[in-house]
């Protein structure tokens, strides 16, 4: 893969301090101003001389070294061009133009994986910039496409190597496959990031295997009774459900307009660790089912037990839960199809009567892409990795904390 460095307008830059330096340079640093004028006119040898003249007065000016790199590239002197861009990257390792230039040089040298690492760094840096200069838009699209192509080639090499050693897809574990997806850039790393309380050294597992919970079948056995009572209640009244996300008198950010939005609504049985007696009196099957589960019981905070309803074509935006000491369980009750739950890098669909257990402290989202509503029974349990002593300590620490009011 051979990629020639592209000429680009250097009078603008993504990073505001550089842009200000260049504006100032145009009026007060005539050698540097003249150097850029020569570069834009294609007089590369003259531009190199003028950039060299300007160096003593501007030893920390990253724009100078980027310009010098392009001038040397115009002369075909790629060794010195790369030395100049390396100097620019020492001054600012996140500079997007420098990273793209360096990636192009590594690609031209046949070091495509190194090139992909510089392209990836440029794309990540660009993702933090509010407004991309127009002259860089095409470059960013170009390197994104190249990065995808490079990583596909890399993945194919790996798959062939695995196949040669007798490991075809059916013989590979799902966990290994996710590691491979991360390695080749098809998936990202998602970690526990609870918004209120973090307990260290717990495993980073997105979805748990329901078979590891010996109480799961006992809960699932009540599905029909729970669903029957739910449908009876829905036929009688719609007013029993309220918006899941409720506002209060504390400061909050609501970029997705979820506060008070009944697209995602709830019928609570336990709320902030408090029994909702009226609701439980109508749904004895819920209480019977959950008598088998190790509910996470932190007074004033958990458990949360509720019917969670998503209207047709409604979505729950990506978010993180409050605590990583619990897991969230979904018992699907009314599932019209065409929906998903994503936790971290994994997506699952719901199957009526079959538990999904996941770590909600990892970024997650859900969507109902069908023409009918989706309803699940949601409840939280203690993580199985916590000892009884740890549960008691956590309960004593967090009981009644106002900061643990539910905001999932």
C-alpha positions as CSV (number, residue, x, y, z in Angstrom):
1,X,0.0,0.0,0.0
2,X,1.6,3.2,-1.1
3,X,0.1,6.5,-0.1
4,X,1.6,9.9,-1.2
5,X,1.3,12.7,1.3
6,X,-1.4,15.1,0.3
7,X,-1.0,18.8,0.1
8,X,-3.4,20.6,2.4
9,X,-4.1,24.1,3.5
10,X,-2.0,24.8,6.6
11,X,-3.4,28.2,7.4
12,X,-6.0,26.5,9.6
13,X,-5.6,23.8,12.2
14,X,-7.8,21.8,14.4
15,X,-6.3,22.9,17.7
16,X,-7.2,26.4,18.6
17,X,-3.8,27.4,20.2
18,X,-2.1,26.5,16.9
19,X,-4.6,28.6,14.9
20,X,-3.9,31.6,17.1
21,X,-0.1,31.1,16.8
22,X,-0.4,31.0,13.0
23,X,-2.6,34.1,12.9
24,X,0.0,35.9,15.0
25,X,2.7,34.5,12.9
26,X,1.2,36.0,9.7
27,X,1.6,39.5,11.1
28,X,4.7,39.3,13.2
29,X,6.9,36.5,11.9
30,X,7.7,37.3,8.3
31,X,10.1,34.4,7.6
32,X,7.5,31.9,8.7
33,X,4.8,33.7,6.8
34,X,7.0,33.6,3.7
35,X,7.8,29.9,4.3
36,X,4.1,29.0,4.2
37,X,3.5,31.2,1.1
38,X,6.4,29.4,-0.7
39,X,5.0,26.0,0.4
40,X,1.5,26.8,-0.9
41,X,3.1,28.0,-4.2
42,X,5.0,24.7,-4.5
43,X,8.4,26.2,-4.1
44,X,9.5,23.5,-1.7
45,X,13.2,24.2,-1.6
46,X,12.6,27.8,-0.8
47,X,10.1,26.8,1.8
48,X,12.6,24.5,3.5
49,X,15.1,27.4,3.7
50,X,12.6,29.8,5.1
51,X,11.3,27.3,7.7
52,X,14.9,26.7,8.8
53,X,15.4,30.5,9.1
54,X,12.3,30.8,11.3
55,X,13.3,27.9,13.6
56,X,15.5,29.8,16.1
57,X,12.7,32.3,16.8
58,X,10.0,29.7,17.0
59,X,11.5,26.5,18.4
60,X,8.1,25.3,19.9
61,X,5.9,26.2,17.0
62,X,4.3,23.0,15.9
63,X,2.9,24.5,12.8
64,X,6.4,25.2,11.6
65,X,7.5,21.6,11.8
66,X,4.3,20.4,10.0
67,X,5.0,22.9,7.2
68,X,8.7,21.7,7.1
69,X,7.5,18.1,6.8
70,X,5.3,18.9,3.8
71,X,8.1,21.0,2.2
72,X,10.6,18.1,2.5
73,X,7.9,15.7,1.2
74,X,7.5,18.0,-1.8
75,X,11.2,17.6,-2.5
76,X,10.9,13.8,-2.1
77,X,13.1,13.8,1.0
78,X,11.0,11.5,3.1
79,X,13.6,10.8,5.7
80,X,13.8,14.5,6.7
81,X,10.0,14.9,6.3
82,X,9.5,12.2,8.8
83,X,12.0,13.7,11.2
84,X,10.2,17.0,11.1
85,X,6.8,15.4,11.7
86,X,8.3,13.4,14.6
87,X,9.4,16.7,16.1
88,X,5.8,18.0,15.7
89,X,4.5,14.9,17.5
90,X,6.9,15.4,20.4
91,X,5.5,18.9,20.8
92,X,1.9,17.6,20.6
93,X,1.2,13.8,20.4
94,X,-2.5,14.4,19.6
95,X,-2.1,16.8,16.7
96,X,-4.3,15.4,13.9
97,X,-2.4,16.6,10.9
98,X,0.9,15.2,12.3
99,X,-0.7,11.8,13.1
100,X,-2.2,11.5,9.6
101,X,1.1,12.5,8.0
102,X,3.0,9.9,10.1
103,X,0.4,7.3,9.3
104,X,0.8,7.9,5.6
105,X,4.6,7.6,5.8
106,X,4.3,4.2,7.7
107,X,1.8,3.0,5.1
108,X,4.1,4.1,2.2
109,X,6.9,2.1,3.9
110,X,4.7,-1.0,4.0
111,X,4.1,-0.9,7.7
112,X,0.4,-0.9,7.5
113,X,-0.3,-1.9,11.1
114,X,1.8,0.9,12.4
115,X,0.0,3.2,10.0
116,X,-3.4,2.0,11.4
117,X,-2.2,2.9,14.9
118,X,-1.5,6.5,13.8
119,X,-4.7,6.8,11.8
120,X,-6.7,5.5,14.8
121,X,-5.0,8.1,17.1
122,X,-5.9,10.8,14.6
123,X,-9.5,9.7,14.4
124,X,-9.8,9.5,18.2
125,X,-8.3,13.0,18.5
126,X,-10.7,14.3,15.8
127,X,-13.7,12.9,17.7
128,X,-13.0,15.4,20.5
129,X,-13.0,18.4,18.2
130,X,-16.3,20.3,18.0
131,X,-15.7,21.5,14.4
132,X,-13.5,19.9,11.8
133,X,-11.8,22.2,9.3
134,X,-13.2,21.5,5.8
135,X,-9.8,20.7,4.3
136,X,-9.4,17.8,6.8
137,X,-12.8,16.2,6.3
138,X,-11.7,14.2,3.3
139,X,-8.5,13.1,4.9
140,X,-10.3,11.8,8.0
141,X,-12.7,9.8,5.8
142,X,-9.8,8.5,3.8
143,X,-7.9,7.2,6.8
144,X,-11.0,5.8,8.4
145,X,-11.5,3.7,5.3
146,X,-7.9,2.7,5.2
147,X,-7.9,1.7,8.8
148,X,-10.9,-0.6,8.3
149,X,-9.2,-2.2,5.3
150,X,-5.9,-2.7,7.2
151,X,-7.7,-4.3,10.1
152,X,-9.7,-6.6,7.8
153,X,-6.4,-7.8,6.3
154,X,-5.0,-8.3,9.8
155,X,-8.1,-10.2,10.9
156,X,-7.9,-12.5,7.8
157,X,-4.2,-13.3,8.6
158,X,-5.2,-14.2,12.2
159,X,-8.1,-16.3,11.1
160,X,-6.0,-18.2,8.7
161,X,-3.3,-18.8,11.3
162,X,-5.9,-20.1,13.7
163,X,-7.4,-22.3,11.0
164,X,-4.0,-23.7,10.2
165,X,-3.6,-24.7,13.8
166,X,-7.0,-26.4,13.9
167,X,-9.1,-23.7,15.5
168,X,-12.1,-23.0,13.2
169,X,-15.0,-20.8,14.4
170,X,-17.0,-23.5,16.2
171,X,-13.9,-24.5,18.2
172,X,-13.4,-21.0,19.5
173,X,-15.0,-19.9,22.8
174,X,-17.2,-16.8,22.7
175,X,-14.9,-15.0,25.1
176,X,-11.9,-15.6,22.9
177,X,-13.9,-14.4,19.9
178,X,-14.7,-11.1,21.7
179,X,-11.0,-10.7,22.5
180,X,-10.3,-11.2,18.7
181,X,-12.9,-8.6,17.8
182,X,-11.3,-6.1,20.2
183,X,-7.8,-6.9,18.8
184,X,-8.8,-6.1,15.2
185,X,-10.9,-3.1,16.1
186,X,-14.4,-4.6,15.5
187,X,-15.3,-4.0,19.1
188,X,-14.4,-1.6,21.9
189,X,-13.4,-2.3,25.5
190,X,-16.2,-1.6,27.9
191,X,-15.5,-1.5,31.6
192,X,-17.6,-1.0,34.8
193,X,-18.2,2.7,35.3
194,X,-21.0,3.0,37.9
195,X,-22.2,6.5,38.5
196,X,-22.4,6.3,42.3
197,X,-20.4,3.5,43.9
198,X,-17.5,1.3,42.5
199,X,-16.4,-1.9,44.2
200,X,-12.9,-2.9,43.0
201,X,-11.7,-6.2,41.6
202,X,-15.0,-7.6,40.3
203,X,-14.9,-9.4,37.0
204,X,-15.8,-7.4,33.9
205,X,-18.6,-9.6,32.5
206,X,-21.3,-8.1,30.3
207,X,-23.9,-10.9,30.2
208,X,-23.9,-13.7,32.7
209,X,-24.9,-17.2,31.8
210,X,-28.3,-17.8,33.4
211,X,-27.4,-21.5,33.9
212,X,-24.9,-20.5,36.6
213,X,-27.8,-19.3,38.9
214,X,-29.5,-22.3,40.5
215,X,-32.6,-20.2,41.2
216,X,-33.2,-19.1,37.6
217,X,-35.6,-21.8,36.6
218,X,-37.7,-21.3,39.8
219,X,-38.2,-17.6,38.8
220,X,-38.9,-18.4,35.2
221,X,-41.6,-21.0,36.2
222,X,-43.8,-18.0,37.3
223,X,-43.7,-16.3,33.9
224,X,-47.2,-17.2,32.7
225,X,-48.8,-16.2,36.0
226,X,-46.9,-12.9,36.0
227,X,-47.8,-12.2,32.4
228,X,-51.4,-13.0,32.9
229,X,-51.8,-10.6,35.8
230,X,-49.9,-7.9,33.8
231,X,-52.2,-8.2,30.8
232,X,-55.3,-8.1,32.9
233,X,-54.0,-4.9,34.6
234,X,-53.1,-3.3,31.3
235,X,-56.6,-4.0,30.0
236,X,-58.1,-2.2,33.0
237,X,-55.9,0.9,33.2
238,X,-53.0,2.6,31.6
239,X,-52.5,5.0,34.6
240,X,-50.6,2.4,36.7
241,X,-47.4,3.0,34.8
242,X,-45.3,6.2,35.2
243,X,-42.3,7.5,33.3
244,X,-39.3,5.5,34.4
245,X,-37.0,8.6,34.6
246,X,-38.4,11.1,37.1
247,X,-37.1,14.6,37.8
248,X,-36.4,15.9,41.2
249,X,-35.0,19.0,42.8
250,X,-31.4,18.0,42.3
251,X,-29.3,19.1,39.2
252,X,-29.4,16.7,36.4
253,X,-28.6,16.5,32.7
254,X,-31.2,15.2,30.3
255,X,-29.7,15.2,26.8
256,X,-32.0,12.5,25.5
257,X,-35.3,14.1,26.9
258,X,-36.0,11.0,29.1
259,X,-37.2,12.8,32.2
260,X,-41.0,12.4,32.4
261,X,-41.0,10.6,29.0
262,X,-43.5,7.7,29.0
263,X,-41.9,6.0,26.0
264,X,-40.1,4.2,28.8
265,X,-42.4,3.6,31.7
266,X,-42.5,1.5,34.9
267,X,-44.9,-0.2,37.3
268,X,-42.9,-0.5,40.6
269,X,-43.1,-3.3,43.1
270,X,-39.9,-2.3,45.0
271,X,-38.7,1.3,44.5
272,X,-35.5,2.5,46.2
273,X,-35.6,-0.5,48.4
274,X,-39.2,0.1,49.6
275,X,-42.0,-2.3,49.0
276,X,-44.9,-0.9,47.0
277,X,-47.7,-2.7,48.8
278,X,-50.6,-1.7,46.5
279,X,-48.8,-3.1,43.4
280,X,-47.6,-6.2,45.2
281,X,-51.2,-6.9,46.4
282,X,-52.2,-7.2,42.8
283,X,-49.2,-9.2,41.6
284,X,-48.6,-12.0,44.1
285,X,-46.9,-14.1,41.4
286,X,-44.1,-11.4,41.2
287,X,-43.4,-11.8,44.9
288,X,-43.6,-15.6,44.7
289,X,-41.1,-15.6,41.8
290,X,-38.6,-13.3,43.5
291,X,-38.7,-15.2,46.7
292,X,-36.2,-17.5,44.9
293,X,-33.8,-14.7,43.9
294,X,-31.0,-13.1,46.0
295,X,-32.3,-9.6,45.7
296,X,-29.8,-6.8,46.3
297,X,-31.2,-5.3,49.5
298,X,-29.7,-2.0,50.5
299,X,-32.2,0.0,52.6
300,X,-33.2,3.2,50.8
301,X,-31.5,2.2,47.6
302,X,-32.3,-1.3,46.4
303,X,-33.9,-3.6,45.4
304,X,-35.6,-2.2,42.4
305,X,-38.3,-4.4,41.0
306,X,-40.7,-3.3,38.3
307,X,-42.4,-3.9,35.1
308,X,-40.4,-2.0,32.5
309,X,-42.4,-1.1,29.4
310,X,-41.0,0.3,26.1
311,X,-43.5,1.7,23.6
312,X,-43.2,0.7,19.9
313,X,-40.1,2.1,18.3
314,X,-38.9,3.6,21.6
315,X,-35.3,3.4,22.7
316,X,-33.4,3.7,26.0
317,X,-30.2,5.6,25.3
318,X,-26.7,4.4,26.3
319,X,-26.1,4.9,30.1
320,X,-24.4,3.3,33.1
321,X,-26.1,2.2,36.3
322,X,-25.3,3.4,39.8
323,X,-23.6,0.4,41.4
324,X,-21.3,-2.5,40.3
325,X,-22.2,-4.6,43.3
326,X,-25.4,-5.9,41.8
327,X,-26.6,-7.4,38.5
328,X,-29.8,-6.6,36.6
329,X,-32.2,-9.3,35.6
330,X,-34.8,-9.2,32.8
331,X,-37.6,-11.7,32.8
332,X,-39.2,-11.1,29.4
333,X,-43.0,-11.1,29.5
334,X,-44.4,-9.5,26.3
335,X,-41.8,-9.6,23.5
336,X,-43.1,-8.6,20.1
337,X,-39.7,-9.2,18.4
338,X,-37.3,-6.8,16.6
339,X,-35.7,-5.4,19.7
340,X,-32.3,-5.7,21.5
341,X,-30.4,-5.1,24.7
342,X,-26.8,-4.1,24.2
343,X,-24.4,-4.3,27.2
344,X,-20.9,-3.2,26.3
345,X,-19.9,-4.9,23.1
346,X,-22.6,-7.6,23.1
347,X,-26.2,-7.5,21.9
348,X,-28.9,-9.9,22.9
349,X,-32.6,-10.2,22.1
350,X,-35.3,-11.1,24.6
351,X,-37.0,-14.5,24.7
352,X,-40.3,-14.7,26.7
353,X,-39.7,-16.5,29.9
354,X,-35.9,-16.8,29.7
355,X,-33.8,-14.6,32.1
356,X,-31.2,-12.2,30.9
357,X,-28.7,-11.3,33.6
358,X,-26.2,-8.5,33.0
359,X,-23.9,-5.9,34.7
360,X,-25.6,-2.5,34.3
361,X,-22.5,-0.6,35.5
362,X,-21.2,-1.3,32.0
363,X,-22.6,1.0,29.3
364,X,-25.9,-0.4,28.0
365,X,-28.9,0.5,25.9
366,X,-32.1,-1.1,24.7
367,X,-34.6,-0.6,21.8
368,X,-38.0,-1.8,20.8
369,X,-38.0,-1.8,17.0
370,X,-41.4,-3.4,16.6
371,X,-44.9,-2.0,16.2
372,X,-46.1,-3.3,19.6
373,X,-45.0,-2.6,23.2
374,X,-42.4,-4.6,25.0
375,X,-42.7,-5.4,28.8
376,X,-40.2,-7.2,31.0
377,X,-40.0,-7.8,34.8
378,X,-36.8,-6.1,35.9
379,X,-35.1,-6.8,39.3
380,X,-31.6,-6.6,40.7
381,X,-29.6,-9.2,42.6
382,X,-26.3,-9.3,44.5
383,X,-23.3,-10.1,42.4
384,X,-22.4,-13.8,43.0
385,X,-18.7,-12.9,43.5
386,X,-19.5,-11.0,46.8
387,X,-19.2,-12.9,50.1
388,X,-21.9,-12.5,52.7
389,X,-19.5,-10.4,54.8
390,X,-18.9,-8.1,51.8
391,X,-22.7,-7.8,51.2
392,X,-23.1,-6.8,54.9
393,X,-20.4,-4.2,54.7
394,X,-21.7,-2.7,51.5
395,X,-25.2,-2.6,52.9
396,X,-24.0,-0.8,56.1
397,X,-22.0,1.7,54.0
398,X,-24.7,2.6,51.5
399,X,-27.9,2.3,53.4
400,X,-30.0,5.4,53.0
401,X,-27.5,7.3,50.9
402,X,-29.4,10.0,48.9
403,X,-26.8,9.8,46.1
404,X,-28.1,6.2,45.4
405,X,-31.6,7.3,44.3
406,X,-32.3,5.4,41.1
407,X,-31.5,7.2,37.8
408,X,-31.0,4.3,35.4
